[in-house]
């Protein structure tokens, strides 16, 4: 059974990847810049299709 994660990156035609922090998601998105249709969901709040700006705000809040 996969461990629970807060964020899920969904790659079209690929594997969904879970991360615990917004900072980890931002790092992963930098590696996926060339991939189209990538979306990020916050499994804790149920929000989907998070923008990079929203993830940056969450990462800043995590740092505080």
Residue pairs with C-beta under 8 A, 6 or more apart in sequence:
2 18
3 18
4 18
4 43
5 18
5 19
5 20
5 43
6 18
6 19
6 20
6 21
6 42
6 43
6 44
7 18
7 19
7 20
7 21
7 22
7 24
7 25
7 40
7 41
7 42
7 43
7 50
8 16
8 17
8 18
8 19
8 40
8 41
8 43
9 16
9 17
9 18
9 19
9 25
9 28
9 29
9 32
9 38
9 39
9 40
10 16
10 38
10 39
10 40
10 41
11 17
11 32
11 35
11 37
11 38
12 35
12 36
12 37
12 38
14 35
17 28
18 43
19 25
19 28
21 59
21 62
22 55
22 56
22 58
22 59
22 62
23 59
23 62
23 63
25 40
25 55
26 52
26 55
26 56
26 59
29 38
29 40
29 52
29 55
32 38
39 48
39 49
39 50
40 48
40 49
40 50
40 55
41 47
41 48
41 49
41 50
42 48
42 50
42 58
47 54
50 58
